[in-house]
Amino acid sequence: MLRLGAAGAGGLLLTSAGRSTELPLGKPSPFAMGSDPLRPGTAPAIMPAPSAPAGINPALFQRAKAALDARPFIRQRDFIGIADFGIGSGDPRFHVVHLPSGQVETFRVAHGSGSDPAHTGFLDHFSNRPGSEATSNGAYMTADTYHGKYGLSMKVHGLDWTNNNAMARAIVIHNAWYAEPDMVAQHGKLGRSQGCFAFSRADQWKVMNRLGGGRLIYADKLA
């Protein structure tokens, strides 16, 4: 059985064939000195820019962090997964963030065929409808593992109205032949899933070990 948790199969020593950075969380920009909207002739205050670990859309990171903060029942709060579906499937776009250090690993992940009917490699839209074979956006919590069509896989609970059919639709984390690196080498993009988070075999193992045990995944497209 796969042993999940912060100390399991990787702990805090994160290595990957995917893109990896090890930078602390960015610091917000300072406020403008001497600005006071109540005094005439003073410049307006400059609001701090959103901060995020390197390589992650700051606005998307803030949404993911807010989703975690709003759910105190999620007890495992060391790692968080962020899927940026504003990026094409040929590029790494699934970020696994170690929140205490800001260290990031990034992997390629497939999206659903219903979200990309022309198979452009870019997600066009989300759907939570059963039978849509589309990707759903929102917050997820990882659940049990099981052996299925693609071997060892991990279930996820959809926590928002935009993805609350995840269990009924059998949306899971699994590996797939169409998510292997040679697909990008041949076609410039990954194949499509039926709405699941599909990774290469090597990357799926790393993602499940970091995010298993009831951790949060946040998926969205802001661009």
MDAnalysis code that builds the backbone (N, CA, C; Angstrom):
import MDAnalysis as mda
import numpy as np

u = mda.Universe.empty(669, n_residues=223, atom_resindex=np.repeat(np.arange(223), 3), trajectory=True)
u.add_TopologyAttr("name", ["N", "CA", "C"] * 223)
u.add_TopologyAttr("resid", np.arange(1, 224))
u.add_TopologyAttr("resname", ["MET", "LEU", "ARG", "LEU", "GLY", "ALA", "ALA", "GLY", "ALA", "GLY", "GLY", "LEU", "LEU", "LEU", "THR", "SER", "ALA", "GLY", "ARG", "SER", "THR", "GLU", "LEU", "PRO", "LEU", "GLY", "LYS", "PRO", "SER", "PRO", "PHE", "ALA", "MET", "GLY", "SER", "ASP", "PRO", "LEU", "ARG", "PRO", "GLY", "THR", "ALA", "PRO", "ALA", "ILE", "MET", "PRO", "ALA", "PRO", "SER", "ALA", "PRO", "ALA", "GLY", "ILE", "ASN", "PRO", "ALA", "LEU", "PHE", "GLN", "ARG", "ALA", "LYS", "ALA", "ALA", "LEU", "ASP", "ALA", "ARG", "PRO", "PHE", "ILE", "ARG", "GLN", "ARG", "ASP", "PHE", "ILE", "GLY", "ILE", "ALA", "ASP", "PHE", "GLY", "ILE", "GLY", "SER", "GLY", "ASP", "PRO", "ARG", "PHE", "HIS", "VAL", "VAL", "HIS", "LEU", "PRO", "SER", "GLY", "GLN", "VAL", "GLU", "THR", "PHE", "ARG", "VAL", "ALA", "HIS", "GLY", "SER", "GLY", "SER", "ASP", "PRO", "ALA", "HIS", "THR", "GLY", "PHE", "LEU", "ASP", "HIS", "PHE", "SER", "ASN", "ARG", "PRO", "GLY", "SER", "GLU", "ALA", "THR", "SER", "ASN", "GLY", "ALA", "TYR", "MET", "THR", "ALA", "ASP", "THR", "TYR", "HIS", "GLY", "LYS", "TYR", "GLY", "LEU", "SER", "MET", "LYS", "VAL", "HIS", "GLY", "LEU", "ASP", "TRP", "THR", "ASN", "ASN", "ASN", "ALA", "MET", "ALA", "ARG", "ALA", "ILE", "VAL", "ILE", "HIS", "ASN", "ALA", "TRP", "TYR", "ALA", "GLU", "PRO", "ASP", "MET", "VAL", "ALA", "GLN", "HIS", "GLY", "LYS", "LEU", "GLY", "ARG", "SER", "GLN", "GLY", "CYS", "PHE", "ALA", "PHE", "SER", "ARG", "ALA", "ASP", "GLN", "TRP", "LYS", "VAL", "MET", "ASN", "ARG", "LEU", "GLY", "GLY", "GLY", "ARG", "LEU", "ILE", "TYR", "ALA", "ASP", "LYS", "LEU", "ALA"])
u.atoms.positions = np.array([
    [0.845, -1.212, 0.000],
    [0.000, 0.000, 0.000],
    [0.871, 1.250, 0.000],
    [0.359, 2.271, -0.643],
    [1.045, 3.565, -0.656],
    [0.891, 4.226, 0.703],
    [1.987, 4.633, 1.293],
    [1.926, 5.332, 2.588],
    [1.979, 6.812, 2.326],
    [0.959, 7.493, 2.820],
    [0.766, 8.899, 2.500],
    [1.051, 9.763, 3.702],
    [1.465, 10.988, 3.456],
    [1.704, 11.918, 4.549],
    [2.929, 12.735, 4.277],
    [3.138, 13.744, 5.111],
    [4.249, 14.665, 4.905],
    [5.579, 13.958, 5.033],
    [5.629, 12.885, 5.843],
    [6.889, 12.186, 6.030],
    [7.045, 11.035, 5.066],
    [5.987, 10.723, 4.253],
    [6.016, 9.561, 3.396],
    [6.639, 9.841, 2.059],
    [7.498, 8.935, 1.632],
    [8.058, 8.901, 0.276],
    [8.453, 10.259, -0.238],
    [9.202, 10.976, 0.515],
    [9.670, 12.270, 0.026],
    [9.810, 13.258, 1.145],
    [8.858, 13.224, 2.084],
    [8.908, 14.154, 3.208],
    [9.168, 15.555, 2.748],
    [10.168, 16.175, 3.309],
    [10.504, 17.536, 2.961],
    [11.657, 17.603, 1.969],
    [12.206, 16.435, 1.588],
    [13.250, 16.428, 0.572],
    [12.583, 16.158, -0.753],
    [12.345, 17.198, -1.551],
    [11.550, 17.084, -2.754],
    [12.462, 17.069, -3.963],
    [12.428, 15.974, -4.712],
    [13.180, 15.906, -5.943],
    [12.252, 15.443, -7.033],
    [12.460, 15.911, -8.264],
    [11.525, 15.571, -9.317],
    [12.139, 15.791, -10.666],
    [11.622, 15.035, -11.651],
    [11.987, 15.312, -13.033],
    [11.240, 16.517, -13.537],
    [10.164, 16.901, -12.831],
    [9.425, 18.092, -13.197],
    [10.175, 19.336, -12.772],
    [9.666, 20.489, -13.185],
    [10.316, 21.735, -12.829],
    [10.230, 21.935, -11.331],
    [11.310, 22.383, -10.703],
    [11.351, 22.529, -9.252],
    [12.042, 23.825, -8.891],
    [11.495, 24.528, -7.910],
    [12.133, 25.723, -7.388],
    [12.181, 25.612, -5.891],
    [13.080, 26.344, -5.276],
    [13.211, 26.302, -3.827],
    [13.444, 27.717, -3.339],
    [12.439, 28.548, -3.521],
    [12.521, 29.934, -3.114],
    [11.464, 30.203, -2.062],
    [11.733, 31.079, -1.117],
    [10.719, 31.404, -0.115],
    [9.581, 32.178, -0.747],
    [8.477, 32.215, -0.044],
    [7.341, 32.988, -0.513],
    [7.750, 34.431, -0.724],
    [7.229, 35.015, -1.820],
    [7.563, 36.405, -2.115],
    [7.009, 37.353, -1.076],
    [7.680, 38.495, -0.903],
    [7.227, 39.487, 0.061],
    [6.383, 40.544, -0.644],
    [5.293, 40.994, -0.035],
    [4.475, 42.009, -0.666],
    [5.221, 43.317, -0.804],
    [4.835, 44.079, -1.842],
    [5.451, 45.389, -2.044],
    [5.112, 46.305, -0.879],
    [6.051, 47.177, -0.451],
    [5.768, 48.080, 0.662],
    [4.772, 49.160, 0.246],
    [4.062, 49.700, 1.229],
    [3.176, 50.822, 0.965],
    [4.000, 52.059, 0.623],
    [3.401, 52.938, -0.167],
    [4.071, 54.199, -0.485],
    [4.273, 55.008, 0.792],
    [5.449, 55.587, 0.919],
    [5.752, 56.360, 2.115],
    [4.988, 57.686, 2.106],
    [4.422, 58.039, 3.232],
    [3.781, 59.332, 3.410],
    [2.445, 59.484, 2.714],
    [1.863, 58.422, 2.202],
    [0.581, 58.554, 1.523],
    [-0.541, 58.587, 2.541],
    [-1.495, 59.462, 2.347],
    [-2.618, 59.605, 3.259],
    [-3.795, 60.140, 2.453],
    [-4.814, 59.297, 2.166],
    [-5.929, 59.737, 1.345],
    [-6.767, 60.840, 1.997],
    [-6.563, 61.080, 3.292],
    [-7.348, 62.108, 3.983],
    [-6.694, 63.473, 3.910],
    [-5.455, 63.554, 3.479],
    [-4.759, 64.825, 3.406],
    [-4.592, 65.247, 1.950],
    [-4.972, 66.462, 1.619],
    [-4.814, 66.912, 0.237],
    [-3.345, 66.985, -0.152],
    [-3.075, 66.657, -1.412],
    [-1.716, 66.764, -1.927],
    [-0.839, 65.560, -1.665],
    [-1.400, 64.511, -1.071],
    [-0.604, 63.310, -0.830],
    [-0.989, 62.239, -1.829],
    [-0.027, 61.383, -2.156],
    [-0.275, 60.313, -3.129],
    [-1.107, 59.209, -2.491],
    [-1.975, 58.547, -3.267],
    [-2.753, 57.434, -2.714],
    [-1.850, 56.274, -2.342],
    [-2.298, 55.478, -1.384],
    [-1.510, 54.330, -0.944],
    [-1.393, 53.316, -2.061],
    [-0.227, 52.681, -2.165],
    [-0.009, 51.610, -3.127],
    [-0.265, 50.291, -2.415],
    [-1.246, 49.543, -2.890],
    [-1.576, 48.274, -2.254],
    [-0.495, 47.248, -2.578],
    [-0.192, 46.347, -1.645],
    [0.832, 45.339, -1.906],
    [0.394, 44.375, -2.997],
    [1.330, 43.984, -3.842],
    [1.027, 43.021, -4.896],
    [0.818, 41.641, -4.281],
    [-0.054, 40.813, -4.884],
    [-0.218, 39.456, -4.371],
    [1.108, 38.716, -4.396],
    [1.357, 37.921, -3.378],
    [2.606, 37.169, -3.315],
    [2.322, 35.699, -3.538],
    [3.303, 34.985, -4.073],
    [3.159, 33.556, -4.340],
    [4.541, 32.955, -4.498],
    [4.656, 31.651, -4.290],
    [5.929, 30.994, -4.601],
    [6.275, 31.177, -6.069],
    [7.539, 31.118, -6.383],
    [8.012, 31.359, -7.743],
    [7.363, 30.408, -8.729],
    [6.924, 30.970, -9.866],
    [6.362, 30.166, -10.941],
    [4.878, 29.950, -10.875],
    [4.193, 30.464, -9.850],
    [2.752, 30.275, -9.705],
    [2.039, 31.614, -9.882],
    [0.944, 31.615, -10.628],
    [0.119, 32.808, -10.774],
    [-0.278, 33.308, -9.382],
    [0.126, 34.518, -8.993],
    [-0.157, 34.985, -7.630],
    [-1.642, 34.999, -7.290],
    [-2.490, 35.418, -8.230],
    [-3.931, 35.464, -7.954],
    [-4.484, 34.056, -7.736],
    [-3.995, 33.086, -8.507],
    [-4.445, 31.708, -8.338],
    [-3.962, 31.148, -7.007],
    [-2.734, 31.455, -6.637],
    [-2.220, 30.998, -5.343],
    [-3.043, 31.568, -4.197],
    [-3.411, 32.844, -4.280],
    [-4.209, 33.448, -3.221],
    [-5.581, 32.792, -3.120],
    [-6.177, 32.432, -4.251],
    [-7.460, 31.725, -4.213],
    [-7.319, 30.355, -3.569],
    [-6.252, 29.666, -3.922],
    [-6.027, 28.343, -3.344],
    [-5.796, 28.431, -1.835],
    [-5.013, 29.405, -1.426],
    [-4.743, 29.578, 0.003],
    [-6.019, 29.967, 0.750],
    [-6.847, 30.808, 0.141],
    [-8.121, 31.183, 0.771],
    [-9.042, 29.973, 0.888],
    [-9.025, 29.109, -0.118],
    [-9.844, 27.894, -0.060],
    [-9.401, 26.994, 1.085],
    [-8.100, 26.911, 1.318],
    [-7.595, 26.126, 2.444],
    [-7.959, 26.781, 3.769],
    [-7.776, 28.082, 3.865],
    [-8.074, 28.796, 5.114],
    [-9.551, 28.707, 5.482],
    [-10.417, 28.598, 4.480],
    [-11.859, 28.562, 4.726],
    [-12.348, 27.175, 5.144],
    [-11.446, 26.196, 5.174],
    [-11.849, 24.815, 5.477],
    [-11.005, 24.253, 6.604],
    [-11.325, 24.606, 7.842],
    [-10.530, 24.135, 8.987],
    [-10.589, 22.624, 9.178],
    [-11.555, 21.953, 8.564],
    [-11.638, 20.497, 8.699],
    [-10.508, 19.796, 7.946],
    [-9.820, 20.506, 7.055],
    [-8.650, 19.938, 6.399],
    [-7.467, 20.098, 7.354],
    [-7.077, 19.026, 7.972],
    [-6.055, 19.090, 9.022],
    [-4.634, 19.041, 8.481],
    [-4.453, 18.401, 7.349],
    [-3.120, 18.309, 6.759],
    [-2.883, 19.571, 5.924],
    [-2.057, 20.472, 6.427],
    [-1.924, 21.792, 5.823],
    [-0.479, 22.129, 5.450],
    [0.326, 21.078, 5.253],
    [1.721, 21.300, 4.878],
    [1.891, 21.427, 3.369],
    [1.248, 20.532, 2.616],
    [1.315, 20.571, 1.158],
    [-0.047, 20.953, 0.583],
    [-0.029, 21.631, -0.557],
    [-1.247, 21.977, -1.281],
    [-0.972, 21.789, -2.774],
    [-1.960, 21.307, -3.506],
    [-1.844, 21.159, -4.946],
    [-2.615, 22.258, -5.660],
    [-2.022, 22.850, -6.703],
    [-2.668, 23.934, -7.460],
    [-2.547, 23.606, -8.949],
    [-3.682, 23.390, -9.608],
    [-3.706, 23.117, -11.036],
    [-4.068, 24.399, -11.774],
    [-3.149, 24.896, -12.582],
    [-3.366, 26.128, -13.340],
    [-3.774, 25.757, -14.768],
    [-5.075, 25.676, -14.996],
    [-5.577, 25.265, -16.294],
    [-5.647, 26.412, -17.293],
    [-5.045, 27.538, -16.960],
    [-4.838, 28.592, -17.938],
    [-3.610, 28.324, -18.800],
    [-2.856, 27.277, -18.463],
    [-1.652, 26.881, -19.182],
    [-1.966, 25.637, -20.002],
    [-1.363, 25.509, -21.177],
    [-1.595, 24.353, -22.033],
    [-1.036, 23.076, -21.449],
    [-1.576, 21.937, -21.899],
    [-1.192, 20.650, -21.318],
    [0.228, 20.229, -21.680],
    [0.834, 20.883, -22.661],
    [2.211, 20.554, -23.004],
    [3.231, 21.067, -22.008],
    [2.798, 21.970, -21.127],
    [3.704, 22.568, -20.146],
    [3.342, 22.120, -18.734],
    [4.315, 22.054, -17.831],
    [4.012, 21.753, -16.431],
    [3.079, 22.810, -15.851],
    [2.003, 22.385, -15.209],
    [1.001, 23.331, -14.714],
    [0.334, 22.879, -13.413],
    [0.740, 21.738, -12.886],
    [0.209, 21.275, -11.606],
    [1.295, 21.478, -10.565],
    [1.066, 22.439, -9.667],
    [2.066, 22.815, -8.675],
    [1.788, 22.108, -7.341],
    [2.800, 21.521, -6.777],
    [2.736, 20.984, -5.415],
    [3.606, 21.882, -4.549],
    [2.967, 22.576, -3.618],
    [3.646, 23.588, -2.809],
    [3.791, 23.097, -1.374],
    [5.007, 23.177, -0.853],
    [5.236, 22.953, 0.571],
    [5.101, 24.311, 1.237],
    [3.972, 24.542, 1.878],
    [3.644, 25.875, 2.383],
    [4.637, 26.405, 3.413],
    [5.151, 25.600, 4.339],
    [6.089, 26.170, 5.317],
    [7.358, 26.755, 4.695],
    [7.839, 26.172, 3.593],
    [9.089, 26.631, 2.993],
    [8.900, 27.403, 1.695],
    [7.742, 27.228, 1.043],
    [7.533, 27.839, -0.261],
    [8.138, 27.049, -1.399],
    [8.671, 25.857, -1.124],
    [9.266, 25.042, -2.183],
    [8.166, 24.491, -3.080],
    [8.446, 24.458, -4.393],
    [7.450, 24.069, -5.387],
    [8.006, 22.987, -6.305],
    [7.180, 21.982, -6.577],
    [7.422, 21.037, -7.667],
    [6.274, 21.207, -8.658],
    [6.570, 21.159, -9.955],
    [5.543, 21.373, -10.956],
    [5.562, 20.247, -11.977],
    [4.374, 19.742, -12.311],
    [4.227, 18.575, -13.165],
    [3.218, 18.846, -14.286],
    [3.303, 18.052, -15.339],
    [2.267, 18.092, -16.368],
    [1.059, 17.285, -15.899],
    [-0.144, 17.768, -16.256],
    [-1.375, 17.052, -15.938],
    [-2.347, 17.225, -17.094],
    [-3.078, 16.174, -17.399],
    [-4.059, 16.228, -18.486],
    [-5.374, 16.827, -17.994],
    [-6.137, 17.385, -18.932],
    [-7.496, 17.833, -18.631],
    [-8.497, 16.973, -19.402],
    [-9.773, 17.156, -19.110],
    [-10.816, 16.317, -19.686],
    [-11.107, 16.631, -21.152],
    [-11.499, 15.604, -21.893],
    [-11.816, 15.793, -23.310],
    [-13.018, 16.708, -23.498],
    [-13.955, 16.691, -22.559],
    [-15.116, 17.572, -22.657],
    [-14.777, 19.033, -22.468],
    [-13.624, 19.310, -21.870],
    [-13.171, 20.692, -21.683],
    [-12.354, 21.191, -22.867],
    [-12.026, 20.285, -23.783],
    [-11.169, 20.627, -24.930],
    [-11.604, 19.769, -26.118],
    [-12.831, 19.966, -26.602],
    [-13.364, 19.065, -27.645],
    [-12.561, 19.074, -28.938],
    [-11.895, 20.170, -29.260],
    [-11.091, 20.244, -30.481],
    [-9.677, 19.721, -30.274],
    [-9.357, 19.321, -29.073],
    [-8.037, 18.812, -28.695],
    [-6.932, 19.788, -29.114],
    [-7.070, 21.005, -28.645],
    [-6.055, 22.028, -28.908],
    [-4.897, 21.962, -27.927],
    [-5.108, 21.274, -26.816],
    [-4.118, 21.262, -25.738],
    [-4.404, 22.291, -24.666],
    [-5.450, 23.104, -24.903],
    [-5.831, 24.138, -23.935],
    [-7.260, 23.894, -23.448],
    [-7.459, 24.031, -22.150],
    [-8.791, 23.875, -21.571],
    [-9.667, 25.049, -21.985],
    [-10.829, 24.748, -22.548],
    [-11.754, 25.771, -23.021],
    [-12.787, 26.143, -21.959],
    [-13.303, 25.151, -21.243],
    [-14.334, 25.421, -20.238],
    [-14.369, 24.270, -19.230],
    [-14.964, 24.534, -18.086],
    [-15.156, 23.538, -17.042],
    [-16.600, 23.031, -17.069],
    [-16.800, 21.850, -16.516],
    [-18.163, 21.347, -16.320],
    [-18.179, 20.381, -15.146],
    [-19.266, 20.410, -14.393],
    [-19.496, 19.496, -13.279],
    [-20.576, 18.468, -13.631],
    [-21.035, 18.507, -14.867],
    [-22.160, 17.677, -15.282],
    [-21.731, 16.228, -15.489],
    [-22.450, 15.264, -14.926],
    [-22.139, 13.860, -15.185],
    [-22.211, 13.561, -16.679],
    [-21.253, 12.807, -17.157],
    [-21.200, 12.457, -18.564],
    [-20.507, 13.478, -19.442],
    [-20.101, 14.598, -18.880],
    [-19.473, 15.650, -19.678],
    [-18.041, 15.321, -20.065],
    [-17.392, 14.449, -19.303],
    [-15.975, 14.120, -19.483],
    [-15.097, 15.374, -19.449],
    [-15.550, 16.372, -18.709],
    [-14.837, 17.641, -18.594],
    [-14.155, 17.751, -17.236],
    [-13.195, 18.631, -17.170],
    [-12.548, 18.989, -15.915],
    [-13.450, 19.939, -15.148],
    [-13.471, 19.815, -13.831],
    [-14.229, 20.725, -12.959],
    [-13.255, 21.590, -12.171],
    [-13.628, 22.825, -11.954],
    [-12.775, 23.722, -11.164],
    [-13.267, 23.793, -9.729],
    [-12.388, 24.294, -8.857],
    [-12.722, 24.448, -7.454],
    [-11.779, 23.698, -6.544],
    [-12.166, 23.591, -5.278],
    [-11.347, 22.945, -4.253],
    [-11.716, 21.472, -4.123],
    [-10.709, 20.648, -3.990],
    [-10.865, 19.209, -3.777],
    [-10.096, 18.808, -2.524],
    [-10.520, 17.707, -1.914],
    [-9.760, 17.094, -0.828],
    [-9.455, 15.660, -1.220],
    [-8.200, 15.260, -1.084],
    [-7.829, 13.900, -1.450],
    [-8.456, 12.894, -0.489],
    [-8.705, 11.694, -1.022],
    [-9.393, 10.659, -0.244],
    [-8.649, 9.330, -0.395],
    [-9.387, 8.223, -0.413],
    [-8.796, 6.891, -0.380],
    [-8.112, 6.525, -1.693],
    [-7.177, 5.588, -1.592],
    [-6.570, 4.990, -2.779],
    [-7.267, 3.673, -3.093],
    [-7.150, 3.252, -4.348],
    [-7.736, 1.980, -4.773],
    [-6.998, 1.523, -6.033],
    [-7.180, 0.274, -6.401],
    [-6.599, -0.258, -7.628],
    [-7.697, -0.322, -8.685],
    [-7.490, 0.362, -9.796],
    [-8.485, 0.420, -10.852],
    [-7.877, 0.200, -12.216],
    [-8.530, 0.747, -13.238],
    [-8.111, 0.577, -14.630],
    [-6.674, 1.004, -14.858],
    [-6.252, 2.071, -14.159],
    [-4.905, 2.605, -14.344],
    [-3.980, 2.238, -13.188],
    [-4.301, 1.171, -12.470],
    [-3.481, 0.784, -11.340],
    [-3.853, 1.575, -10.099],
    [-2.871, 1.814, -9.240],
    [-3.137, 2.534, -8.002],
    [-3.586, 3.962, -8.303],
    [-4.735, 4.345, -7.794],
    [-5.323, 5.661, -8.047],
    [-5.830, 6.239, -6.734],
    [-6.153, 7.513, -6.745],
    [-6.609, 8.190, -5.530],
    [-7.889, 8.970, -5.801],
    [-8.892, 8.753, -4.976],
    [-10.161, 9.467, -5.100],
    [-10.019, 10.891, -4.559],
    [-10.895, 11.764, -5.009],
    [-10.938, 13.139, -4.498],
    [-12.391, 13.540, -4.247],
    [-12.599, 14.313, -3.186],
    [-13.910, 14.895, -2.887],
    [-13.966, 16.305, -3.481],
    [-15.024, 16.616, -4.212],
    [-15.239, 17.985, -4.667],
    [-15.906, 18.788, -3.569],
    [-15.346, 19.934, -3.206],
    [-15.817, 20.704, -2.056],
    [-16.639, 21.939, -2.443],
    [-16.778, 22.204, -3.732],
    [-17.519, 23.378, -4.201],
    [-18.690, 22.944, -5.079],
    [-19.632, 23.864, -5.306],
    [-20.764, 23.535, -6.174],
    [-20.304, 23.286, -7.604],
    [-19.123, 23.757, -7.947],
    [-18.593, 23.577, -9.292],
    [-17.975, 22.200, -9.515],
    [-17.757, 21.438, -8.425],
    [-17.118, 20.131, -8.577],
    [-17.670, 19.086, -7.613],
    [-18.854, 19.345, -7.058],
    [-19.383, 18.446, -6.024],
    [-19.878, 17.103, -6.571],
    [-19.793, 16.896, -7.880],
    [-20.110, 15.588, -8.454],
    [-18.859, 14.743, -8.683],
    [-17.732, 15.180, -8.135],
    [-16.469, 14.483, -8.408],
    [-16.527, 13.002, -8.051],
    [-17.043, 12.670, -6.891],
    [-17.126, 11.268, -6.487],
    [-18.074, 10.495, -7.398],
    [-19.230, 11.065, -7.678],
    [-20.204, 10.393, -8.532],
    [-19.670, 10.204, -9.952],
    [-18.846, 11.135, -10.396],
    [-18.262, 11.058, -11.740],
    [-16.977, 10.230, -11.758],
    [-16.553, 9.730, -10.612],
    [-15.298, 8.953, -10.493],
    [-14.100, 9.767, -10.956],
    [-14.056, 11.036, -10.543],
    [-12.895, 11.884, -10.818],
    [-11.807, 11.517, -9.819],
    [-10.641, 11.120, -10.326],
    [-9.574, 10.627, -9.462],
    [-8.224, 11.125, -9.973],
    [-7.198, 10.846, -9.189],
    [-5.807, 11.033, -9.610],
    [-5.304, 9.674, -10.098],
    [-4.851, 9.606, -11.344],
    [-4.316, 8.351, -11.864],
    [-3.219, 8.642, -12.888],
    [-2.500, 7.614, -13.272],
    [-1.530, 7.755, -14.356],
    [-2.178, 7.287, -15.652],
    [-1.608, 7.708, -16.778],
    [-2.151, 7.312, -18.076],
    [-1.060, 7.382, -19.137],
    [-1.165, 6.515, -20.127],
    [-0.181, 6.495, -21.211],
    [-0.149, 7.821, -21.958],
    [-1.318, 8.485, -22.037],
    [-1.396, 9.741, -22.793],
    [-0.857, 10.937, -22.012],
    [-0.399, 10.703, -20.786],
    [0.189, 11.773, -19.982],
    [1.697, 11.596, -19.817],
    [2.275, 10.646, -20.534],
    [3.706, 10.421, -20.463],
    [4.460, 11.479, -21.285],
    [5.726, 11.752, -20.950],
    [6.483, 12.810, -21.636],
    [6.596, 12.639, -23.141],
    [6.594, 11.383, -23.647],
    [6.750, 11.212, -25.087],
    [5.564, 11.743, -25.878],
    [4.417, 11.919, -25.226],
    [3.274, 12.530, -25.906],
    [3.575, 13.980, -26.268],
    [4.244, 14.681, -25.378],
    [4.610, 16.076, -25.653],
    [5.670, 16.134, -26.735],
    [6.614, 15.210, -26.673],
    [7.660, 15.178, -27.692],
    [7.081, 14.938, -29.083],
    [6.033, 14.115, -29.172],
    [5.449, 13.774, -30.467],
    [4.393, 14.766, -30.931],
    [3.577, 15.261, -29.980],
    [2.399, 16.047, -30.354],
    [2.378, 17.467, -29.785],
    [3.316, 17.777, -28.890],
    [3.348, 19.103, -28.292],
    [2.311, 19.311, -27.206],
    [1.636, 18.249, -26.787],
    [0.586, 18.335, -25.766],
    [0.306, 16.930, -25.241],
    [-0.379, 16.857, -24.130],
    [-0.817, 15.580, -23.592],
    [-2.126, 15.166, -24.243],
    [-2.476, 13.903, -24.073],
    [-3.812, 13.463, -24.422],
    [-4.815, 13.973, -23.391],
    [-6.056, 13.552, -23.540],
    [-7.121, 14.060, -22.667],
    [-7.699, 12.938, -21.813],
    [-8.100, 13.302, -20.598],
    [-8.734, 12.355, -19.684],
    [-10.257, 12.454, -19.824],
    [-10.956, 11.792, -18.919],
    [-12.413, 11.918, -18.846],
    [-12.809, 12.858, -17.704],
    [-11.905, 13.772, -17.395],
    [-12.131, 14.731, -16.320],
    [-11.214, 14.526, -15.135],
    [-10.448, 13.430, -15.152],
    [-9.553, 13.117, -14.038],
    [-8.249, 13.913, -14.128],
    [-7.536, 13.954, -13.008],
    [-6.183, 14.496, -12.959],
    [-5.233, 13.365, -13.382],
    [-4.866, 13.323, -14.650],
    [-4.039, 12.243, -15.169],
    [-2.598, 12.723, -15.331],
    [-1.657, 11.958, -14.767],
    [-0.237, 12.274, -14.778],
    [0.548, 11.136, -15.424],
    [1.810, 11.380, -15.693],
    [2.703, 10.282, -16.032],
    [2.817, 9.373, -14.810],
    [3.280, 8.154, -15.039],
    [3.384, 7.201, -13.922],
    [4.317, 7.730, -12.823],
    [5.476, 8.257, -13.224],
    [6.441, 8.749, -12.232],
    [5.891, 9.948, -11.473],
    [5.233, 10.861, -12.179],
    [4.731, 12.071, -11.526],
    [3.524, 11.778, -10.639],
    [2.674, 10.848, -11.059],
    [1.518, 10.508, -10.235],
    [1.941, 9.999, -8.867],
    [2.974, 9.181, -8.854],
    [3.468, 8.630, -7.582],
    [3.905, 9.758, -6.648],
    [4.638, 10.731, -7.190],
    [5.108, 11.839, -6.367],
    [3.957, 12.697, -5.883],
    [3.016, 12.994, -6.767],
    [1.872, 13.837, -6.396],
    [1.042, 13.172, -5.300],
    [0.768, 11.879, -5.440],
    [-0.059, 11.204, -4.434],
    [0.652, 11.132, -3.091],
    [1.962, 10.967, -3.108],
    [2.690, 10.920, -1.844],
    [2.727, 12.269, -1.147],
    [2.781, 13.353, -1.894],
    [2.771, 14.684, -1.289],
    [1.372, 15.071, -0.803],
    [0.351, 14.730, -1.590],
    [-0.983, 15.298, -1.367],
    [-1.991, 14.323, -0.783],
    [-1.605, 13.076, -0.570],
    [-2.542, 12.116, -0.004],
    [-2.886, 12.421, 1.449],
    [-3.868, 11.708, 1.958],
    [-4.208, 11.834, 3.369],
    [-5.101, 13.003, 3.709],
    [-5.903, 13.476, 2.755],
    [-6.856, 14.546, 3.049],
    [-6.304, 15.940, 2.864],
    [-5.432, 16.137, 1.884],
    [-4.891, 17.466, 1.591],
    [-5.696, 18.139, 0.485],
    [-5.486, 19.436, 0.321],
    [-6.285, 20.217, -0.607],
    [-5.634, 20.348, -1.976],
    [-6.469, 20.231, -3.011],
    [-6.095, 20.551, -4.386],
    [-7.030, 21.643, -4.865],
    [-6.487, 22.651, -5.498],
    [-7.314, 23.727, -6.047],
    [-7.052, 23.821, -7.543],
    [-8.114, 23.761, -8.338],
    [-8.006, 23.794, -9.794],
    [-8.822, 24.938, -10.351],
    [-8.223, 25.726, -11.255],
    [-8.964, 26.819, -11.869],
    [-8.201, 27.347, -13.073],
    [-8.844, 28.264, -13.775],
    [-8.257, 28.950, -14.937],
    [-8.582, 30.435, -14.799],
    [-7.564, 31.253, -14.665],
    [-7.779, 32.682, -14.487],
    [-7.458, 33.474, -15.753],
    [-6.659, 32.912, -16.649],
    [-6.270, 33.622, -17.866],
    [-7.209, 33.273, -19.011],
])
